[in-house]
């Protein structure tokens, strides 16, 4: 464990600062993902209405990501982080007010602007890491950036679980979401601490037109991301509704479960550099994702026997297995996609990755809402996720094989 920590201590201070800033923004994201649907349910929104509003969170990213990816090439990135750090918590507060007041137009608008504000952190952080950290720190820094999602889940779930346990009436979902959203403003301080001369690679300045990118490589590398993103869109934003409506978990119970899952994800993310070094992409990525798919299927099918008391324990256990296993591959797939597509395509790949995730979740939120309004069970929706994941894992394996071949041939540095 100490050797793992020593690897992370080698990461540059500027990179650590921006990752901490990302963590405070992810606090808002993880808390919204975990209990905003439950808050909306308590405000008498239906599952279909929750999905209807949620989808607008992703439309701004879908529209703006590629343009931002083009714009940041050849430019310093730090100022883009300030935009996210101020606007994400600001528009988060607007969303909470709109939900409580049932102001539809404000909710739609704030959701769009909230998602768009995240874009300036999401698209820029991986290129920033690759530009400004040493090669030997890339895997660790990317893994740590990915770990902000799980670490923020630990902190936000811990806050939610503890405060709701102390007084569930005083610390309602609305109050909890306000506390965590306001904490997001702390991210500004950590961006302000960054004090380095940013590196802007020469090749980054030379390619600013769409026709200058290697689109065959980009498309080939991002197809599995698309498959996984579409599948996740049917499940991740609505997992709290599954546990609430099928297994009748309270906000405290689900937050506690999510807290444990986040701890496991964080521990798994910290192990990524070691796993990559000793096992390699070709075994680690398909294996962890395959076991995650099995856990998802077992979790979903607990709906078939949800009347049995044991079903909730199986569902929770499978959820706790699925979360770290699926997220464990994230830093590795991100690194391999970036390296496979090449240096001059990295900003575009980062932008398209954000666009793919947000676009997929936008459209799957629409479909999820329609399916739930028509009475389709959660189990059937989640099995769609499992099928898409399976195809995506196979594609990742083929991509890794081609990556290794191109590396042996000297086509990848």
C-alpha positions as CSV (number, residue, x, y, z in Angstrom):
1,X,0.0,0.0,0.0
2,X,2.9,2.4,0.8
3,X,4.4,1.8,-2.6
4,X,1.1,2.7,-4.2
5,X,0.9,5.9,-2.2
6,X,4.5,6.8,-3.1
7,X,3.6,6.6,-6.8
8,X,0.9,9.1,-6.3
9,X,3.1,11.4,-4.2
10,X,5.3,11.8,-7.3
11,X,2.5,13.6,-9.2
12,X,3.1,17.3,-9.8
13,X,1.5,19.8,-7.3
14,X,-0.3,21.6,-10.1
15,X,-1.9,18.4,-11.3
16,X,-2.9,17.5,-7.7
17,X,-4.5,21.0,-7.3
18,X,-6.7,20.7,-10.4
19,X,-7.7,17.1,-9.4
20,X,-8.8,18.4,-6.0
21,X,-10.8,21.1,-7.7
22,X,-12.4,18.4,-9.9
23,X,-13.2,16.5,-6.7
24,X,-15.3,19.4,-5.3
25,X,-17.2,19.6,-8.5
26,X,-17.8,15.9,-8.5
27,X,-19.2,16.2,-5.0
28,X,-22.1,18.0,-6.6
29,X,-22.4,15.5,-9.5
30,X,-22.3,12.5,-7.3
31,X,-24.9,13.9,-4.8
32,X,-27.2,14.9,-7.7
33,X,-26.8,11.4,-9.2
34,X,-27.5,9.7,-5.9
35,X,-30.4,11.6,-4.3
36,X,-31.8,14.3,-6.7
37,X,-34.2,11.6,-8.2
38,X,-35.3,10.8,-4.6
39,X,-35.8,14.5,-3.9
40,X,-37.8,14.9,-7.0
41,X,-39.8,11.8,-6.1
42,X,-40.6,13.4,-2.7
43,X,-41.7,16.6,-4.6
44,X,-44.2,14.4,-6.4
45,X,-42.4,14.1,-9.8
46,X,-43.0,10.8,-11.6
47,X,-40.2,8.5,-12.9
48,X,-40.9,9.8,-16.4
49,X,-40.7,13.4,-15.3
50,X,-37.4,12.8,-13.4
51,X,-36.0,11.3,-16.6
52,X,-37.4,14.2,-18.7
53,X,-35.6,16.8,-16.6
54,X,-32.4,14.7,-16.2
55,X,-31.8,14.4,-19.9
56,X,-31.4,18.1,-20.3
57,X,-28.3,17.9,-18.1
58,X,-26.5,16.4,-21.0
59,X,-27.7,18.3,-24.0
60,X,-25.4,21.3,-23.6
61,X,-22.4,18.9,-23.5
62,X,-23.6,17.2,-26.6
63,X,-23.8,20.5,-28.5
64,X,-20.7,22.2,-27.2
65,X,-18.1,19.5,-26.6
66,X,-16.6,19.3,-30.1
67,X,-16.3,23.0,-30.4
68,X,-14.6,23.3,-27.1
69,X,-12.2,20.5,-28.1
70,X,-11.2,22.4,-31.2
71,X,-11.0,25.7,-29.2
72,X,-8.6,24.5,-26.5
73,X,-6.0,23.2,-29.0
74,X,-3.0,25.5,-28.8
75,X,-4.3,27.4,-25.8
76,X,-3.6,27.4,-22.1
77,X,-6.3,25.6,-20.1
78,X,-6.3,26.9,-16.5
79,X,-8.9,29.6,-17.1
80,X,-11.4,27.0,-18.4
81,X,-11.3,25.4,-15.0
82,X,-12.4,28.7,-13.3
83,X,-15.6,28.6,-15.5
84,X,-16.6,25.2,-14.3
85,X,-15.7,25.9,-10.7
86,X,-18.0,29.0,-10.5
87,X,-20.9,28.0,-12.8
88,X,-21.4,24.3,-11.7
89,X,-22.4,25.1,-8.1
90,X,-24.3,28.3,-9.2
91,X,-26.5,26.4,-11.7
92,X,-26.8,23.5,-9.3
93,X,-28.5,25.9,-6.8
94,X,-30.9,27.1,-9.6
95,X,-31.9,23.4,-10.3
96,X,-32.7,22.9,-6.6
97,X,-34.8,26.0,-6.5
98,X,-36.6,25.1,-9.7
99,X,-37.4,21.6,-8.5
100,X,-38.9,22.9,-5.2
101,X,-40.9,25.6,-6.9
102,X,-41.9,23.4,-9.8
103,X,-40.8,26.0,-12.4
104,X,-40.4,23.9,-15.5
105,X,-38.7,26.4,-17.7
106,X,-36.1,27.2,-15.1
107,X,-35.4,23.6,-14.4
108,X,-34.8,22.8,-18.1
109,X,-32.6,25.9,-18.5
110,X,-30.6,25.3,-15.4
111,X,-30.1,21.6,-16.2
112,X,-28.7,22.6,-19.7
113,X,-26.4,25.2,-18.3
114,X,-25.3,23.0,-15.4
115,X,-24.2,20.2,-17.7
116,X,-22.5,22.7,-20.1
117,X,-20.5,24.2,-17.2
118,X,-19.1,20.8,-16.3
119,X,-17.8,20.6,-19.8
120,X,-14.9,23.0,-19.2
121,X,-13.5,20.7,-16.6
122,X,-14.4,17.4,-18.3
123,X,-12.9,18.1,-21.7
124,X,-9.8,20.0,-20.5
125,X,-8.5,18.0,-17.6
126,X,-7.1,14.9,-19.4
127,X,-5.3,17.1,-22.0
128,X,-4.0,19.3,-19.1
129,X,-2.6,16.2,-17.3
130,X,-1.0,14.8,-20.5
131,X,0.6,18.2,-21.3
132,X,1.8,19.1,-17.8
133,X,2.9,15.9,-16.1
134,X,5.8,13.6,-16.7
135,X,5.2,10.5,-18.8
136,X,5.7,8.2,-15.9
137,X,3.0,10.0,-14.0
138,X,0.3,9.9,-16.7
139,X,-1.3,6.6,-15.6
140,X,-1.4,7.6,-11.9
141,X,-2.7,11.2,-12.6
142,X,-5.4,9.9,-14.9
143,X,-6.4,7.2,-12.3
144,X,-6.5,9.9,-9.6
145,X,-8.7,12.1,-11.8
146,X,-11.0,9.2,-12.3
147,X,-11.0,8.5,-8.6
148,X,-12.5,11.9,-7.9
149,X,-15.9,10.4,-8.9
150,X,-15.6,7.6,-6.3
151,X,-13.9,9.8,-3.6
152,X,-16.6,12.4,-4.0
153,X,-19.2,9.6,-3.8
154,X,-17.6,8.6,-0.5
155,X,-17.7,12.1,1.0
156,X,-21.1,13.0,-0.4
157,X,-22.7,9.7,0.6
158,X,-21.0,10.0,4.0
159,X,-22.4,13.5,4.5
160,X,-25.9,12.4,3.4
161,X,-25.9,9.2,5.5
162,X,-24.6,10.8,8.7
163,X,-26.8,13.9,8.6
164,X,-30.0,12.0,7.5
165,X,-29.3,9.5,10.3
166,X,-28.9,12.4,12.9
167,X,-32.2,14.1,11.8
168,X,-33.9,13.0,8.6
169,X,-36.5,15.8,8.9
170,X,-34.1,18.6,9.4
171,X,-31.6,17.3,6.9
172,X,-34.0,16.5,4.1
173,X,-32.8,15.7,0.5
174,X,-33.3,19.4,-0.3
175,X,-31.1,20.6,2.6
176,X,-28.4,18.0,1.9
177,X,-28.2,18.9,-1.7
178,X,-27.9,22.6,-0.9
179,X,-25.0,21.9,1.6
180,X,-23.0,19.8,-0.9
181,X,-23.7,22.2,-3.8
182,X,-22.4,25.2,-1.8
183,X,-19.2,23.2,-0.9
184,X,-18.5,23.0,-4.7
185,X,-17.4,26.7,-4.6
186,X,-14.2,25.5,-2.7
187,X,-12.9,24.3,-6.1
188,X,-12.1,27.9,-7.1
189,X,-9.5,28.1,-4.3
190,X,-7.6,25.0,-5.6
191,X,-7.6,26.3,-9.2
192,X,-6.2,29.6,-7.9
193,X,-3.3,27.6,-6.3
194,X,-2.0,26.4,-9.7
195,X,1.2,28.3,-10.4
196,X,3.1,26.8,-13.4
197,X,3.9,27.8,-16.9
198,X,1.6,25.6,-18.9
199,X,2.9,23.4,-21.7
200,X,1.2,23.9,-25.0
201,X,2.6,21.2,-27.4
202,X,3.6,22.5,-30.9
203,X,1.5,19.8,-32.6
204,X,-1.5,21.1,-30.5
205,X,-1.2,24.5,-32.3
206,X,-1.0,23.0,-35.8
207,X,-4.3,21.1,-36.0
208,X,-7.4,23.3,-35.5
209,X,-9.6,22.2,-38.5
210,X,-11.9,19.2,-38.5
211,X,-10.2,17.7,-41.6
212,X,-6.8,17.7,-39.8
213,X,-7.7,15.0,-37.4
214,X,-7.3,11.2,-37.9
215,X,-11.0,10.4,-37.9
216,X,-10.5,6.7,-38.7
217,X,-8.4,6.3,-35.5
218,X,-10.7,8.5,-33.5
219,X,-13.9,6.6,-34.5
220,X,-12.4,3.2,-34.1
221,X,-11.1,4.1,-30.6
222,X,-14.4,5.6,-29.4
223,X,-16.9,3.0,-30.5
224,X,-16.6,0.9,-27.3
225,X,-17.0,4.2,-25.3
226,X,-20.3,4.8,-27.2
227,X,-21.6,1.3,-26.4
228,X,-20.7,1.6,-22.7
229,X,-22.1,5.1,-22.5
230,X,-25.5,4.2,-24.0
231,X,-25.7,1.2,-21.7
232,X,-24.8,3.2,-18.6
233,X,-27.4,5.8,-19.5
234,X,-30.2,3.3,-18.9
235,X,-28.9,2.5,-15.4
236,X,-26.6,4.9,-13.5
237,X,-28.8,8.0,-13.3
238,X,-31.7,6.0,-12.1
239,X,-30.2,3.3,-9.9
240,X,-31.5,5.1,-6.7
241,X,-35.0,4.7,-8.1
242,X,-34.5,1.0,-8.6
243,X,-33.5,0.5,-5.0
244,X,-36.2,2.8,-3.8
245,X,-39.1,1.4,-5.8
246,X,-38.1,-2.3,-6.1
247,X,-36.4,-2.9,-2.8
248,X,-37.8,0.0,-0.8
249,X,-34.5,1.4,0.5
250,X,-34.6,4.7,2.3
251,X,-32.4,7.7,1.5
252,X,-30.2,6.8,4.4
253,X,-30.0,3.1,3.4
254,X,-29.1,3.9,-0.2
255,X,-26.6,6.6,0.7
256,X,-24.9,4.1,3.1
257,X,-24.8,1.5,0.3
258,X,-23.5,4.1,-2.2
259,X,-20.9,5.1,0.4
260,X,-19.5,1.6,0.6
261,X,-19.5,1.3,-3.2
262,X,-17.6,4.5,-3.5
263,X,-15.0,3.4,-1.1
264,X,-14.5,0.2,-3.1
265,X,-14.3,2.2,-6.3
266,X,-11.7,4.5,-4.8
267,X,-9.6,1.6,-3.6
268,X,-9.8,0.0,-7.0
269,X,-8.8,3.2,-8.8
270,X,-5.8,3.5,-6.6
271,X,-4.6,0.1,-7.7
272,X,-4.9,0.8,-11.4
273,X,-1.2,1.7,-12.0
274,X,-0.1,-1.6,-10.3
275,X,-2.7,-3.6,-12.2
276,X,-1.6,-2.1,-15.5
277,X,2.0,-2.8,-14.7
278,X,1.6,-6.5,-13.6
279,X,-1.4,-7.7,-15.7
280,X,-1.6,-5.3,-18.7
281,X,-4.6,-3.9,-20.6
282,X,-5.4,-7.1,-22.5
283,X,-6.3,-9.1,-19.4
284,X,-7.3,-6.4,-16.9
285,X,-9.9,-4.5,-19.0
286,X,-12.0,-7.3,-20.4
287,X,-11.8,-9.4,-17.1
288,X,-13.0,-6.6,-14.8
289,X,-15.7,-5.5,-17.1
290,X,-17.0,-9.0,-17.7
291,X,-17.4,-9.7,-14.0
292,X,-19.1,-6.3,-13.7
293,X,-21.7,-7.3,-16.3
294,X,-22.4,-10.5,-14.5
295,X,-23.0,-8.6,-11.2
296,X,-25.3,-6.2,-13.0
297,X,-27.4,-9.0,-14.4
298,X,-27.7,-10.7,-11.0
299,X,-28.6,-7.3,-9.4
300,X,-31.3,-6.5,-12.0
301,X,-32.9,-10.0,-11.8
302,X,-33.6,-9.6,-8.1
303,X,-36.7,-7.8,-9.2
304,X,-38.1,-11.2,-10.3
305,X,-38.1,-12.3,-6.6
306,X,-38.2,-9.0,-4.8
307,X,-40.9,-10.2,-2.5
308,X,-38.3,-12.4,-0.8
309,X,-36.3,-10.8,2.0
310,X,-33.0,-12.1,0.6
311,X,-33.4,-10.3,-2.7
312,X,-32.4,-6.9,-1.3
313,X,-29.2,-8.3,0.1
314,X,-28.3,-9.9,-3.2
315,X,-29.1,-6.7,-5.1
316,X,-26.9,-4.6,-2.7
317,X,-24.1,-7.2,-2.8
318,X,-24.1,-7.3,-6.6
319,X,-24.2,-3.5,-6.7
320,X,-21.1,-3.3,-4.5
321,X,-19.3,-5.7,-6.8
322,X,-20.4,-4.1,-10.0
323,X,-19.4,-0.5,-9.1
324,X,-15.7,-1.0,-8.5
325,X,-15.2,-3.6,-11.2
326,X,-16.7,-1.5,-13.9
327,X,-15.0,1.7,-12.8
328,X,-11.6,-0.1,-12.4
329,X,-11.2,-0.2,-16.2
330,X,-12.0,3.5,-16.7
331,X,-8.6,5.0,-16.3
332,X,-7.0,2.2,-18.4
333,X,-9.5,2.5,-21.2
334,X,-9.1,6.3,-21.2
335,X,-5.3,6.1,-21.4
336,X,-5.4,3.5,-24.2
337,X,-7.9,5.4,-26.2
338,X,-5.8,8.6,-25.9
339,X,-2.6,6.8,-26.8
340,X,-4.2,4.8,-29.6
341,X,-5.7,7.9,-31.3
342,X,-2.4,9.9,-31.1
343,X,-1.2,13.1,-29.6
344,X,-2.6,15.5,-32.2
345,X,-6.1,14.0,-31.7
346,X,-6.2,14.1,-27.9
347,X,-8.2,17.3,-27.3
348,X,-10.8,16.1,-29.9
349,X,-11.0,12.6,-28.3
350,X,-11.5,14.2,-24.9
351,X,-14.2,16.4,-26.3
352,X,-15.9,13.6,-28.1
353,X,-15.8,11.4,-25.1
354,X,-17.7,14.0,-23.1
355,X,-20.1,14.5,-26.0
356,X,-20.7,10.7,-26.3
357,X,-21.4,10.2,-22.6
358,X,-23.7,13.2,-22.4
359,X,-25.4,12.6,-25.7
360,X,-26.0,9.0,-24.9
361,X,-27.4,9.8,-21.5
362,X,-29.6,12.4,-23.0
363,X,-31.2,10.0,-25.4
364,X,-31.3,7.1,-23.0
365,X,-33.0,9.3,-20.4
366,X,-35.8,9.9,-23.0
367,X,-36.1,6.2,-23.7
368,X,-35.9,5.3,-20.0
369,X,-38.8,7.8,-19.3
370,X,-40.9,6.3,-22.1
371,X,-40.3,2.7,-21.0
372,X,-41.1,3.5,-17.4
373,X,-44.3,5.4,-18.4
374,X,-45.3,2.3,-20.3
375,X,-44.7,0.1,-17.3
376,X,-41.5,-1.7,-18.4
377,X,-39.8,-3.2,-15.4
378,X,-36.4,-2.0,-14.2
379,X,-35.0,-5.5,-14.8
380,X,-35.7,-5.4,-18.5
381,X,-34.2,-1.9,-18.9
382,X,-31.0,-2.9,-17.0
383,X,-30.6,-6.1,-19.2
384,X,-30.4,-3.7,-22.2
385,X,-27.4,-2.2,-20.4
386,X,-25.8,-5.6,-19.9
387,X,-26.2,-6.5,-23.6
388,X,-24.6,-3.2,-24.7
389,X,-21.8,-3.6,-22.2
390,X,-21.0,-7.0,-23.5
391,X,-20.6,-5.8,-27.1
392,X,-18.5,-2.9,-25.8
393,X,-16.1,-5.2,-23.8
394,X,-15.5,-7.3,-26.9
395,X,-14.8,-4.2,-28.9
396,X,-12.3,-3.0,-26.3
397,X,-10.5,-6.3,-26.4
398,X,-10.1,-6.0,-30.2
399,X,-9.0,-2.4,-29.8
400,X,-6.3,-3.5,-27.3
401,X,-5.1,-6.2,-29.6
402,X,-4.8,-3.6,-32.4
403,X,-3.1,-1.2,-30.0
404,X,-0.4,-3.7,-29.1
405,X,0.1,-4.5,-32.8
406,X,0.5,-0.8,-33.7
407,X,2.8,-0.3,-30.8
408,X,5.1,-3.2,-31.9
409,X,5.1,-1.7,-35.4
410,X,6.3,1.6,-34.0
411,X,3.1,3.4,-35.0
412,X,2.4,4.4,-31.3
413,X,5.1,5.9,-29.1
